[in-house]
Amino acid sequence: MADKEKFDAISEKEPIGSVKIADDVVGMIAALAATEIEGVHGMAGDVTAELLDRVGVRALNRGVKVDVSGKSVKAYLSIVMEYGYNIPATCQKVQERVKSSVENMTSLSVTDVNVKISGISAPGK
């Protein structure tokens, strides 16, 4: 069975059972939402994640950390931007998209979306 901490994101009693969303799923939602924004090249990752990506294994929630406390979420994203895009404007769009996506899909309240720019993708890459 998975760690209890991994499933504290949401646990509600429904008339016919309960619904539990793993923290990793909230992280995946945040990562996918961030990469939908024009100007975001992708999520940042460590060397292992980069090597896995090259051989076709993608960790969708790399570069994302979520803290779920009760029904509130704080998200921390580390992204790679594409060269030539306005960083503050793009990050604001990322924050809005992540907040909207997580709240719509999970019914959790997103209190913070913190974005760190870890790199810039060179043109033509």
C-alpha positions as CSV (number, residue, x, y, z in Angstrom):
1,M,0.0,0.0,0.0
2,A,1.2,3.5,-0.7
3,D,2.4,5.9,2.0
4,K,-0.4,7.6,3.8
5,E,1.3,11.0,3.1
6,K,1.0,10.4,-0.7
7,F,-2.8,10.3,-0.5
8,D,-3.6,13.2,1.9
9,A,-4.4,15.6,-1.0
10,I,-8.1,15.0,-0.9
11,S,-10.1,12.4,0.9
12,E,-13.9,12.9,1.0
13,K,-16.6,10.5,2.0
14,E,-19.1,10.1,-0.8
15,P,-22.4,8.3,-0.4
16,I,-20.9,5.2,-2.2
17,G,-17.3,5.4,-1.1
18,S,-14.3,7.8,-0.9
19,V,-12.2,9.7,-3.4
20,K,-8.5,10.1,-2.8
21,I,-6.1,12.0,-5.0
22,A,-2.4,11.4,-4.6
23,D,-0.1,14.4,-4.2
24,D,1.8,13.3,-7.3
25,V,-1.3,13.6,-9.3
26,V,-1.7,17.2,-8.2
27,G,1.9,17.7,-9.2
28,M,1.3,16.2,-12.7
29,I,-1.7,18.5,-13.2
30,A,0.4,21.5,-12.3
31,A,3.2,20.4,-14.6
32,L,0.9,19.8,-17.6
33,A,-0.8,23.1,-17.0
34,A,2.5,25.0,-16.9
35,T,3.7,23.4,-20.2
36,E,0.6,24.5,-22.0
37,I,1.7,28.1,-21.8
38,E,3.4,29.5,-24.8
39,G,7.0,30.4,-23.9
40,V,7.5,27.5,-21.5
41,H,9.9,25.0,-23.0
42,G,9.4,22.4,-20.3
43,M,9.8,21.5,-16.6
44,A,13.3,21.6,-15.2
45,G,14.8,18.3,-13.9
46,D,17.9,16.8,-12.5
47,V,20.5,15.0,-14.6
48,T,18.7,11.6,-14.1
49,A,15.4,13.0,-15.3
50,E,17.1,14.6,-18.4
51,L,18.7,11.2,-19.3
52,L,15.4,9.4,-18.8
53,D,13.7,12.0,-21.1
54,R,16.2,11.3,-23.8
55,V,15.5,7.6,-23.9
56,G,11.7,8.2,-23.9
57,V,10.8,7.9,-20.3
58,R,9.1,11.1,-19.1
59,A,8.5,12.0,-15.5
60,L,5.6,14.4,-15.9
61,N,5.9,15.8,-12.4
62,R,9.6,16.6,-12.4
63,G,10.3,20.1,-11.5
64,V,7.2,20.3,-9.4
65,K,6.7,20.1,-5.7
66,V,3.3,20.4,-4.0
67,D,2.5,20.9,-0.4
68,V,-1.1,19.8,0.4
69,S,-2.5,20.9,3.7
70,G,-6.1,20.0,4.3
71,K,-7.8,21.4,1.2
72,S,-5.2,24.0,0.3
73,V,-2.2,23.6,-2.1
74,K,1.0,25.4,-2.5
75,A,2.8,24.6,-5.7
76,Y,6.5,25.1,-6.5
77,L,7.5,24.9,-10.2
78,S,10.9,25.0,-11.8
79,I,10.6,25.7,-15.5
80,V,12.8,26.2,-18.5
81,M,11.7,29.1,-20.7
82,E,12.0,29.6,-24.4
83,Y,14.4,32.3,-25.5
84,G,12.7,35.6,-26.4
85,Y,9.6,35.5,-24.1
86,N,8.8,38.0,-21.4
87,I,9.6,36.2,-18.2
88,P,7.2,38.1,-15.8
89,A,4.3,37.9,-18.2
90,T,4.8,34.2,-19.0
91,C,5.2,33.4,-15.3
92,Q,1.9,35.1,-14.5
93,K,0.2,33.1,-17.2
94,V,1.8,29.9,-15.7
95,Q,0.5,30.8,-12.2
96,E,-3.0,31.5,-13.4
97,R,-3.2,28.3,-15.5
98,V,-1.8,26.1,-12.7
99,K,-4.2,27.6,-10.2
100,S,-7.2,27.2,-12.5
101,S,-6.3,23.7,-13.6
102,V,-5.6,22.3,-10.1
103,E,-8.7,23.9,-8.6
104,N,-11.0,22.8,-11.4
105,M,-9.7,19.2,-11.5
106,T,-9.4,18.6,-7.7
107,S,-11.7,21.1,-5.9
108,L,-8.7,22.0,-3.8
109,S,-7.8,25.7,-3.1
110,V,-4.5,26.8,-4.5
111,T,-3.0,29.4,-2.3
112,D,0.4,29.8,-3.9
113,V,2.0,29.1,-7.2
114,N,5.8,29.8,-7.0
115,V,7.7,29.7,-10.2
116,K,11.5,29.5,-10.5
117,I,13.1,29.9,-13.9
118,S,15.9,27.3,-14.1
119,G,17.0,27.9,-17.6
120,I,16.4,29.3,-21.0
121,S,16.1,27.1,-24.1
122,A,18.4,28.3,-26.9
123,P,16.7,29.1,-30.2
124,G,16.6,26.1,-32.5
125,K,16.8,23.5,-29.7
